[in-house]
């Protein structure tokens, strides 16, 4: 991982940041395709970006789930970068590879930060795929700057189509007090479909993220109906059959009501982290959607 000596306010201390970055570097070894790294300057700090695929290919932006960082796409980057120039962006509003200097106070700030990051990458129009809190960020940005999003892919998006269960917050607290592998996997709903164990490096990175997260971290606010209705670009939404964070039936109903140009699907035998749980299936769906093929 790129060396950075600056302390970010998304970490409790520079020491905890260094420890997290070391773990992050181990997780990067899971990526099987050549990649480049870049820091993009914004008003909110430095955004860490992983870039894969040929420069001449159509752009695709990936936004990761909470506390996962961009290495969570390790089973997807190779397939997606065969036909696209992929930009895996680390959310600056939490512990990640990005260095936050100014707190994101509301959804307007979240959209402004991502807009500045895309401008720094010289992306005027792009497709965006977001997972969990990354899905919320993607939807929030797309509703704010619809003209800048060609296609939108939302995977297990939280606080977007259905509000999170109260039990979710108890899982967060349990994990925060005792971030063992068991509690981490319970928090993300892993293992409910007998998935293979997550790599140790991902578990360690996730654990350190939770332990070292500063109170400056941003939490996704509920997106209103006007915001959702402004998603006028083609939208694909994927929910896991074994979703744990919110009511999938309510989410599907709201998505169908407000998003007119959408494809909505429940992925069988998948939990919250669908791209890791069902990578081949997810990659195929994303690429077919981007190519305008039948999905």
HELIX and SHEET records of a PDB file:
HELIX    1   1 UNK A   14  UNK A   28  1                                  15    
HELIX    2   2 UNK A   70  UNK A   73  5                                   4    
HELIX    3   3 UNK A   77  UNK A   80  1                                   4    
HELIX    4   4 UNK A  107  UNK A  120  1                                  14    
HELIX    5   5 UNK A  133  UNK A  144  1                                  12    
HELIX    6   6 UNK A  146  UNK A  148  5                                   3    
HELIX    7   7 UNK A  166  UNK A  177  1                                  12    
HELIX    8   8 UNK A  181  UNK A  187  1                                   7    
HELIX    9   9 UNK A  200  UNK A  212  1                                  13    
HELIX   10  10 UNK A  225  UNK A  229  1                                   5    
HELIX   11  11 UNK A  248  UNK A  258  1                                  11    
HELIX   12  12 UNK A  274  UNK A  277  1                                   4    
HELIX   13  13 UNK A  279  UNK A  290  1                                  12    
SHEET    1   A 8 UNK A  36  UNK A  42  0                                        
SHEET    2   A 8 UNK A  45  UNK A  52 -1                                        
SHEET    3   A 8 UNK A  84  UNK A  89 -1                                        
SHEET    4   A 8 UNK A  58  UNK A  63  1                                        
SHEET    5   A 8 UNK A 126  UNK A 131  1                                        
SHEET    6   A 8 UNK A 149  UNK A 155  1                                        
SHEET    7   A 8 UNK A 234  UNK A 240  1                                        
SHEET    8   A 8 UNK A 262  UNK A 267  1                                        
SHEET    1   B 3 UNK A  36  UNK A  42  0                                        
SHEET    2   B 3 UNK A  45  UNK A  52 -1                                        
SHEET    3   B 3 UNK A  99  UNK A 100 -1                                        
END                                                                             
